[in-house]
Amino acid sequence: MSRPVLEIKNLSCSVDNKEILHGIDLTVRGGEIHVIMGPNGTGKSTLASTLMGHPSYQVNGGQALLNDEDLLAMPVDERARKGLFLAMQYPAEIQGVTNADFMRTAMNAKLPADHQIGVFPFRKALNQAVTELEMDPSLPDRYLNEGFSGGEKKRNEILQMKLLKPAIAILDEIDSGLDIDALRIVGQNVTQMAQARGEEMGLLLITHYQRLLDYIVPDYVHVIMNGRVVRTGDKELAEKLERDGYEWLRQEAGLEAEPADAAPAADLLSGLPL
Amino acid sequence: MRNIDKIRTSLGLDNIYGLYFSHKGLSSLLPLQRPDSQTGLAADSKCDPLTGSCQRDGMSLEPIASPEPEALALFRPVEIEQKKKELNRPLPVDCETQAYRLRISPVGHQVNLPVFMAGERPAATYLDITLESDAEAAITLVTAKTEEPIFLNINLEANSRLDLNVIKMPGYISWQLLSYRAAVGDGASLRQHSVNLDSSAYQAGQVFLRGEGAEARTQTAAFVNSFESQRFDMTIRHEVPHTVSDMFNHGVILADGFGCFAGRGVIVKGAFGSKAEQDSRFLALDPTARAEAYPVLIIDEYDVEAGHAGSVGQMDAEALFYLQSRGLTLEEAHSLITAGYLFPILHDMGRCVPALQKTVAYLQQRVIEKVSL
């Protein structure tokens, strides 16, 4: 497999007619680990969802190329089959569809019709991944994410990543909802996979906390504020942010505070018969 | 091969004894694999074809007098009259019936009895079913191309357990009219699963929890084809303390189809410590699909736990996006979610009656074929 490249050029996009991203530039190559940090509401998850093709996000301009192909022109499933993977912050629960049936369908979706994975090789790969992630052995036969704890859902996202072997994996706040042990297990599994696949896979992590980076050491740390990348550094930048917060960076970049989404309480209550 | 034998083989029910109601009346079905019975037509030494009576494996069956219209009228819940205009085929109660009494004794294991009703029958069928104390049975009622009404009068004595599975045989499209009344005694349990993947149907159930610790769990999987209608009326009355009920219904409706789940959980005064749950949901696959869900609770006691949920909606856009983000096409994602809507009922039927694993696999396959269209 050749070294994948995801190029994001001057990407801007909106949600509900409100522009969130104002021109993002970022390049992720196979073998690299990139981390995106930033205050709440600055567009980190918007970037991830836009790249994957979520229908609620409208692209206003710019480009996203995966191996020189126009990602934004592809339907969601084609982006996935081309090698893009998004570990979601809030994975959907789907009743009646077992994890095992879903995973086998997803793996076969990427394979040609005459090279579909058989039941036994699939079960072997699935059981191995379940063991490595220290998950409940009954997981393959449970319905997809239904009744899973927050931590189980996040581990299940990593399990899917391990089996689907993407070219570019985006992990959106994979550390939220994880206890200390689960964070270690997830971090170690991601790192092992990155090392094993080398230049065949690039990683883009979105996180609020430096603690994830104790297990997954990044090559680059980017800070998004007000819908733009305002600073790129290495692991030391993440440590400084953890220590000092974002205010110094905001002042340095000459940015105003993020506009609040919610109207003041007094406005919400106005007009109500109190 | 006769149609009835094809049906038994498809459902994996061809190697056990069963009852068969056809245009000729009642006959018994022997296991097809028996060397003396390649066709299933061989004489059954334990059954008398002249009287229709039969005794085997803790079961005894005998003909009884046809119930009076007043008795049959009890099988039509009051709500039907109110909603009659919505039913193309209301349940008749002044019809002639062929009536039988089936008693099942405890034999130390779950008695598994398939009952097939196929083709045009000479009259409605009335089955009076009693499970004696501590008896366990799974009665799987399969209907195919039969439109005459079916009445089941069920009496579950103390600590008995009945799994009642009502399966409309896929591919044999016809109206299905069924109504049952069940009295559940001390510590006894009724678990009912209904699966109808293509035909119009009216099914009514009235369950009376009359003994302490009595339980009733009912589940329905309905796939409503275009221009068909399926309606399910279910009432469970908690008449004594510490009784438990749970209704779980999922339906999928195609264009111009109509589906209705009307559930009523009634907890009377004095039935303290009881629990009643309902969950009825429809997935509409087209703007012209019509559905109604009425998860009604009528409670006249304070110390109870009760919950109800009902919904009629379209496919969850987030679920579709999630599956597509793993490489499934929109059509594949659509099919998987639709099938998954009905599978929990099929899976639960297989868990309750392990002997029905092949039946469940067959029904799952039919669901997959339908949603792949």
Interface residues (C-beta under 8 A of the other chain):
Chain A: M52 G53 H54 P55 P75 V76 D77 R79 A80 R81 F85 L86 M88 P91 A92 E93 I94 Q95 G96 V97 F102 T105 A106 A109 K110 Y143 Q160 L164
Chain B: D316 A317 E318 A319 F321 Y322 L323 Q324 S325 R326 G327 L328 T329 L330 E332 A333 L336 I337 A339 G340 Y341 L342 F343 P344 H347
